[in-house]
Amino acid sequence: MTSHGLDADMSVTRAGLLDGLMTRPGQVWGAVRLVPLVRAEPVQDLRLHPQIYGGPGVVDLPGRRHYLSYIPHGFVAEWTTDGSPAAAYGTQLSSGQPQQPVATLRLQFHRRMARREARHRLRFLPLHLALEGYLALHFGGPAIAWEEWSRQALSQGLSPRAEAAYLGADVPGLADALRVFEIHPGQCGVLVYLADALAAAFVVPHPEDYRVLHPTLVQDLYGDLVHHYATLMPPVPDFRARITDHGIRSLDELRAAARQQTAQWADFHDETMAAGLLGQANTWQRVYRMDRFTLSRFLPPFRPKQDNHIGEAITDEHGRTVYLKTFRLSENQVRRGHLLNRLAAHDWHLADTAAELGIDEAQFGLRLKTAGFGHLLRQDVLDRYRSRAQATNR
Amino acid sequence: MESFGDLIAADDVLFFVNAAITATGQREFHSDEGAQQLSLDFLHAYMLGNYRDLYAGVLALDINDHNAALIIRRLLETAAEAIADQRRSEGRLIAGRLALLPPQRVYGLFRSLRRSGVNNRRTRALLRDWLSARPDLALDAVKYRSGLKQALRHTHLAPGDAEVGTFLFAPQSSAHYDTPILETWRRAHYEQTAVYELPYTVAEGFAAKHGIPRGVFLERIAPRLTRVERLRLQQTARQHGPAAMEAIGTDLSRMPLTRLAGYVLSLPAAERVSRREELTGALRTAAARVAGRHRGRWGQVTAVLDDSFSSYGSGVKRQRPLVVALACHYLLEALAGRYTGLWTSGRGDALLAHPVGPTPLGERILDALSTAPERLVIVSDGWDNAPPGLAGEVLRVWRTRLDPDRRTSVVHLNPVYDATGFDVRRLSSSVPTAGIRDAEDLPALVEIAQFAEGRTGLAELRTYLDARAAQLPPIPQRPAERSPR
């Protein structure tokens, strides 16, 4: 499809995404609902690289000689030897030896690093890399040099691409919700809902990693849609436990009924609330494999007007998720993704793609332009489309 | 037969009492300072507007000092609206409560009255009576100098002692004071030995002025420390060597229970382990003292104590809910014949309690009920979240289906005021909830909680308030000779 060669690996099935994790009762604060995910047995041999986030030191593992660690993309740290800050370029896996080099991107502190796009709307680099990475990796640009494409599109593809998103701290109520959230024992992950729309999923291998990284959720990116929901929606209700008291004659029966409440909630959550993420047929791309762990990225099918999550995951040899981070695309991003997806499916041929979408080539060209891809088309081609569209409108 | 209005009045008062016990207008875990104050202000305005005499009556209960000062302030601000009868009873209640308040609170109260421009005859009379009952006005003049000065200036009163007047308004004009403490204060400006004869808070300023090393200062000021100052300085003294520690070291078993619990929780876990015998012993002694004659007479008691993450409280009320829970744990142990304490986190070592994890209150209540207790006491901030509402459901089903004859009495004590609900959060309508500030009040609160169950009405509540009012300290007698200014 692109020069990066997508590997459509569907071995991780829908149930697998949250396999090995148990859903515990969620906690609500305003329009934010945080649903904890608990691991019965923490993953000991894959840990967050302690150096990249400068948190607590390396945890000694009794009876183990070393462990793997992963370096998440978003965390800026004093990593380079001369002490200048750097961001890890994409999530990486490495073995525990500290001398092993990590691919980092030097940060240039100029005004584009954290650029304010609008009031309360910040474009900033570290996590941004991930987002750009996701999209640029998949959409390298036209694979066949049809004459409509501009020179820039052919030589550089879609890169560099910028996507604006909101900083978690600007999403109303999220910071407070994270502050008052009570972390469960053994918790290794969380699903963040805003106005009961799934905004992000975050899973780490070990509870101690989670405890350290829990506050960083406010530094993550959230799409337009999530921000609007959080701003406009009234507080969401709690799913309060209800016990029907008929037929309860002893304490044991009461206990059983209480247990059932917890189980029912977990089932409801996994089958209904998280369905958008768990149910989407992702396109997986394997990025790296080390020992028993595999790092992959996934892209949604870009169905307009539905949940679409991009994300990255590390899975173990049984396909269980040990690390997961997702980002919910906004409607505009989904539309753009959808257009590019269709284009890629038709080898970047404009007329064919337009035919599939049931519109003519000129309309499709203009749609590309409104979606922000005008620079990919040659100027004269674009002008021709515009005049043709004006002629038909008259 | 009580009217509907009476029932509402009784309900409102209990509502307010819960708030007045728990709320301090400071930041809590779930709401910020502004929300707390706004919410509390509303309650005070509502009570004052609708039930003025009941509002004043609440002064006789074990409400916290913050709310007591607020009530007094509002009553004095609206003195003109009271009828003659109300004035008499209010004057009595206010004077009684003022005598109980710590002096710095009273000076703070008069400062706020000054700010809002309240200077009526009652206010002046109250301050005059209160001042004349102060055991040592010269000490007040040194310790609370600006407070006393502003209060006198505002109410145009003359201090009984002419030298105190000179000291307050022109301290440097006198070359010698006859009152010993004032003379010490004068000498402390240039003489280091005099510093150690002053109250700790005043001496601290002079020590800084003279550049006295902290360790030396602590060691020599030790005899002048009050009990609470001594407790507060324990850890500081520890850092300044064995001599300071020896001097400050205090007999923990003489400390009040809740303060002691706060001190224990402020220690790092390792130290709590190494001093386990001493700390546990001190907590048990303090609890036994509070239990008094009720000791061991409560039968079989089970407590569910909240040590979830939210029991951390906030930066300004650090671990307050957990402190209360820990103190209740030891108090109930002393009160009970046979006692089981269950923490929500599932840990068993009360001394090592620290705030962590969710609040699976429903589960823990089930565990508690399976010990077949006569009394179940729940100490929690009412945020039940794993899963939400399970505790209420368990209690409801238990009450309606499994124990309709009330063989087990259940009480929920809540140390946190919920600003949005204008009350402490409840777990279930079938279980009475009362606010709690100090574990020492627990026996009295269990009594108040009976009102909250809706089985008693306004008449009983009034009788209760009157009985409590009679227990307030009497109004101090006016001194015969008063020197006009």
Interface residues (C-beta under 8 A of the other chain):
Chain A: R24 P25 Q27 V28 P36 V180 E182 I183 H184 P185 D238 F239 R240 A241 R242 I243 D245 I248 R249 S250 L251 L254 R255 A257 A258 Q261 T262 W265
Chain B: F29 H30 S308 F309 S310 S345 V356 G357 P358 T359 G362 E363 L366 L369 S370 N385 A386 P387 P388 G389 L390 G392 E393 V394 R396 V397 W398 T400 R401 L402
